[in-house]
Amino acid sequence: MITATETKLPRIKTALPGPKAKEVIAYDAKFMSPSLTRDYPLVAERASGAIVEDSDGNAFLDFAAGIAVCSTGHCHPQVVAAIQKQAAELIHIAGTDFYHRHMPEFAEKLVSTMPKSEKWKVFFGNSGTEAVEGAIKLARYHTKRDKLIAFYGCFHGRTLGSLSLTASKSTQRKHFGTLLGGVGHIPYPYAYRCALGHTKETCGGEIIELLEQQIFKRLFAPEEVAAIIVEPVQGEGGFIPAPLFFLQELQRICNKHGIMLIMDEVQAGMGRTGKWWASDHAGITPDILLTAKGIASGMPVAAFIAKESVMNWKIGSHGTTYGGNPVCLAAASATFDLIEGGLMANAEKVGNYIFSKISDWPNRFKIVGDVRGKGLMIGVEIVRDQRTKERAADLRDAVVDNAFHRGLLTLGSGENSIRVSPPLIIDEEQADCAIRIMEESIREAEKARS
Ligand SMILES: Cc1ncc(COP(=O)(O)O)c(C=O)c1O
């Protein structure tokens, strides 16, 4: 059996799925909710670094990282040691009722990443959607307003409050009834598909105008708006970065009207783009910043960080049983140290390396429409025809599946894009391997359709 620690590159030795994987898939079908979306039949058994081993001993190079979660790679020894040590000392006490030092200690680390012009406070939860729910509540509580503005293509979670904001795929909302009232959606700047032909730097001015000249004048008076919530890089929507000026304009508008700017960094944050927060590239000071996913290398931790002047709610206004669990925070703290100690710089370095090799894909492959992103958050958009930009979900699925069969894990994103979001530990050799596999997979998809 190949163990994940023995290799840093993929090795496929059975047809996929292999016999043991097939058994697990059949077992899963008996008991698990059919709502889960499995793009391809990976059955994970163990993992180490950027390698995931399946139940049949096949080794895959992981460029999905459990949806951008395993930032330090799988089972990083420092993260494992921190979890093991903490598990033997204190597993749970309920930070909502009692004190333990791990909460302020890790909160202080998070606050150290935020602009120094403000004082900040932190609330811990367990998942991205919980951070979003908490932020909605805090924004409403603080402003005493109820309207919320989000963007088409955004994904903020699947619980009923966050789902009211999510506008990614209609299946995610269908049959779930009336959601939160007072939510308005506006377009997100999507340079590749900009009707006005603007660039990645300049796209979105018309959306700012729409907000100020139409939404605020015809739908929601700005003094009724509690928050604008935005992903600095749309994740689930297709790995689409917002132009920096666009985020700065949102901040200007929010400051002008006393609206809370909520920056959802659940997928883009924790060093993935080469800075702690993707919005740091724009020099933004949000009122509330949300983080989860990559924060604790796979342990369930989320946080919202708010200006001290904003997090002024009273005792009992908000709480949770598990948020700030000591074992999870031990993992988060070790993760933070690793990211600060070199992984964030590595994300920038290897990300630039990958871009230098793949940004010409639209010239080399007929079905690649766009390559975009920052650091190790890279989106590849697959189209049927570069001229018409017709979305090709089937070809995208074929590329992702071809890559899987060659030993590379990626994920779809949006209607027709591929998300490349490896752990922040990958090196150039692993990047080269992933690029080679993706190129072969794209070529195979191109060949199959012609
Ligand atoms: C930007 C963003 N916000 C919120 C969420 C919800 O996070 P979770 O799945 O942990 O609830 C996600 C998940 O993909 C996300 O990408």
The ligand as an SDF file (V2000), in Angstrom:
LIG
                    3D

 16 16  0  0  0  0  0  0  0  0999 V2000
  -17.3520   32.8110    0.8330 C   0  0  0  0  0  0  0  0  0  0  0  0
  -18.0620   31.7750    1.6340 C   0  0  0  0  0  0  0  0  0  0  0  0
  -18.8300   32.1460    2.6670 N   0  0  0  0  0  0  0  0  0  0  0  0
  -19.4800   31.2430    3.4230 C   0  0  0  0  0  0  0  0  0  0  0  0
  -19.3920   29.9000    3.1610 C   0  0  0  0  0  0  0  0  0  0  0  0
  -20.1170   28.9040    4.0070 C   0  0  0  0  0  0  0  0  0  0  0  0
  -19.1980   28.1800    4.7410 O   0  0  0  0  0  0  0  0  0  0  0  0
  -19.5960   26.7560    5.4060 P   0  0  0  0  0  0  0  0  0  0  0  0
  -19.7430   25.7850    4.2990 O   0  0  0  0  0  0  0  0  0  0  0  0
  -18.4450   26.4670    6.3260 O   0  0  0  0  0  0  0  0  0  0  0  0
  -20.8590   26.9810    6.1510 O   0  0  0  0  0  0  0  0  0  0  0  0
  -18.5970   29.4600    2.0900 C   0  0  0  0  0  0  0  0  0  0  0  0
  -18.4890   28.0340    1.7580 C   0  0  0  0  0  0  0  0  0  0  0  0
  -18.1120   27.6270    0.6930 O   0  0  0  0  0  0  0  0  0  0  0  0
  -17.9150   30.4290    1.3100 C   0  0  0  0  0  0  0  0  0  0  0  0
  -17.1490   30.0650    0.2600 O   0  0  0  0  0  0  0  0  0  0  0  0
  1  2  1  0
  2  3  1  0
  2 15  2  0
  3  4  2  0
  4  5  1  0
  5  6  1  0
  5 12  2  0
  6  7  1  0
  7  8  1  0
  8  9  2  0
  8 10  1  0
  8 11  1  0
 12 13  1  0
 12 15  1  0
 13 14  2  0
 15 16  1  0
M  END
$$$$
